[in-house]
Amino acid sequence: MSPKYILLGGYPSRASDGGKAFLEEFINGFEESVKILDCVFARPQGEWEEKVTEDREFFKTHLTGKKFKIELAQPEKFIDQVKWANAIYFCGGRTSQLKKILAESPGWERELEGKTIAGTSAGANMIAKYYYGLDGLRIGKGLGLLPIKVLVHYRSDYNAPNIDWNKTYAELKNHKEDLPLLTLAEGQFEVIMSQ
């Protein structure tokens, strides 16, 4: 069974429902207790424990009555953790840092069969083939888990006033090959089933 991907524009809690629909979709289809791997590699390592605690509370708030276990991703055992998980959540932060740490576990992406993979902001950038880096104001290359281009935090105040959204969109749209371009606002998500 192919993996299911959920790409978020950023800050799921900024959705009109506070992120409830996203979380329900994230664990949808798993009958028993869901094993969630919280990958916070895009954040500074000193923030990892705090971020997983924050995510655990976010999940508890919106998934009342659902059974789940959240484990903090660790670079030294990442592949085994991916095998263990039903669902993997790649949070936001710095895309380059996320890709660098993931590169330390070559082959992890071959373990995604039948899993749900969600990425918000940097996590969505990593999943896509190309993305627009809003901090560096330039196009970056993701891991290409999906053959798409993505533009996160779309039309938000992220890095305002430095971003011209129309120019950014056109630049990414015209970059290299013609791939679908997904624009995702804060809290907005898109579900994509891979082939």
Steps between C-alpha positions, in 0.01 A plus 500: 500500500642837394563768758255782559651849517352802673665833426425799722571864430619560854367533853216244501356671808423807283235307306144615576443180700832525681646205308236237583422401136870460424558274801194290425626451143848424633380200702213401270503135394693360793277269702704455814718731703690720256878508530614852412861593434551870569795614289617840621838493323423837336528665842814567707579184698463683832130552417412140408367388840295817542356465147395136544331595831318783321396265215381235746269758664378619158413142405328429835289814468361408158498120507286441806402138534765381254790281607844602382862489607748771400871433484766766443709424191870444569762512221690194629194272485288678240457210254381265776262769622360547148438124481322514838271795419161507327518875451795740478474872570774728364461837670614837378830678554800508267467284188877479447554368853218245459650370174850488649393285797283274282802442272669330798245216467518399132215278389243617758263597219480136385314421826194719434270238348152517657586795723367854525766768467412857596725799451436854608704790359859361489352150509288575193802655327701182565226278351473705178746500212533879505393766747545870557707568811334798663789582731774494235261627229608241246392171349624185667496133413311263727540122508239454228287246687219655296552648150363842591603856581378652825460851635423502874372780727332626183387862513568519874708756686791253518824696439294809415552737329784324315282268291316594183263203480416548130868513404584206725220292349606580141866427573422159651245416229756566225789320673636200308238237411127557483366343820180568695550795735324474834438826689414448866392772741552482877308200637393387151579142402485280192484119493688325221506125446827396337503261207 
